[in-house]
Amino acid sequence: MSHTGTGPVVSFDNVSKHYGSLKAVDGLSLDLRPGETVALLGPNGAGKSTSLDMLLALRKPTSGKIRMFGADPYHAVKSGRVGAMLQSGGLMPEVTVRELVTLVAGFHPRPVAPDITMKRAGIAEIADQRVDRLSGGQTQRVRFALAIAGECDLVVLDEPTTAMDVETRQRFWASMKEEVAEGKTLLFATHYLEEADQAADRILVINRGRLLADGTPAEIKERAGAKRISFRLDNVSEPYLLGLPGIVSVDVRGDVVHLQSADSDATLYAVLDAGYRPREIEVGSLGLEQAFLAITAEDDRGNDTVQAQPAKEAIER
Amino acid sequence: MNGTLALAGAEIKRLRRNRRYLIFTVGLPVILYLIFSKQNATAYSVAFAAFYMVGMAAFGAFSGAFNNNTIRISQERKDGWIRQLRLTPLPPNAYVSAKIIASMATSVPAIVIVLLLGRFYGGIHMPAWKWIVIAVTIWLGTLIFAALAVAIGYLFQPDSVQPVAIALYFLFVIFGGLWFPLSGGLKSFGEITPTYWVMKISTDVINTGTIPVTGVVVILAWLVAFVALATLVVRAKAEAL
């Protein structure tokens, strides 16, 4: 326990991973502080798994530097300070769940009693079943048990709840919260926005291997344009709407106008001040899902065309 | 080291539970010996029952270390078990070390059972040291196949590894003369295989009490080559999924 202070648990300093011309991770910089629960949120292929693989010393960055507990990732992993569960992680077949959990606990310098681990992971009732005869959700929970089989300071989970049904997922996050309550740092990758919103106190949005947003769930929603506005209005041009204050995105279909705005009041006043009289005005909040889609869509558009340049500037404001 | 041994212990437990493994490493050699050993013939200047005892002990032990491991290693690599282990505090070579330790441990009963069968069913009598030299020779031969299994298991995907493993294995079994003694052109070819020399060292020990140096050199050369190959392959594949 040489490093329990206030220094970052994990730091990425301008980390890139290239496969030929494909930039899986492209200049990623971030710090995780002790005790945080952080969601790494992004669509498939955003670079989440590659980032976690590099953090866990399974792959080497093409450039940049990763530190974990102030050491290089390999030594942090081998000192048993990290518990990890990867999508690509497998289990040893032909042994029972209990045998496997006991075996892996024995690899750790600070093992947790297997019975406690199995209870936490919700697999106590399948302890004597063979690992190769479990359902997808059960397998996932056994993988989780292996991640927490030793006392660790950082838990890394890659899409932990895939293959779990809704009830199991809730149970999973309940037990996860108990784990984290002991002061552990938790980093998990997900493309379930709800999950990031509910479980994390900080969200990192990544797309195309780059960090697009970093903040609390509330800040992420705000960043993407916190409000949506819709109304009916004839003969209004898209370029005009894009020039309105606070505008993030514009969608016009016939006389139906959908706007996303960082400042819905200012947007609406500007429309009215210009002499327009829109009908059926509705103003509402964006869900995290829409916020996330807005952020990644802006990024994708910004890379493909220059069409939505004003919107892009609004988001990077 | 404790972690590696614990993993090897778990591997041994798995093997003991695996019926297929027991059938091929112990069951099949024992049955073949019971059927074919009683022939009024000689091979490499020893009684056929003695020749066949060495052949069947080696056949079972090598099969356990090779066929079984190639398929498992390939499958466990694909399933991500090897990646999972890399996320634990275990040293990076623990997986491969545990596989080899488990192969070497489980080959002991496979060898001992067939040698006991040779003594009590085949009626082979010789001094204790000869039994020991034969057992150790076969056991060292097993190490060659355990190393090759690591290389093949890492190189091939599960859907293609089985035919490759079986083809390689029977190449060594047949051209090494585990089933029948080699002669003529086949023998000059077989003399480059480690399997031939496991047989020849054992039969020479039975017949004359001397160990052919060529055989020791050939076996060690194969061992060094396959350990080097396995090391290179495992390193090269470390970052591939």
Interface residues (C-beta under 8 A of the other chain):
Chain A: L56 A57 L58 R59 K60 V77 K78 S79 G80 V82 A84 L86 S88 G89 G90 L91 M92 P93 E94 V95 E99 L103 V104 G106 F107 H108 P109 R143 L146 A147 G150
Chain B: N2 G3 A6 L7 A10 K13 R14 R17 N18 E76 K78 D79 G80 W81 I82 R83 Q84 R86 L87 T88 P89 L90 P91 E239 L241
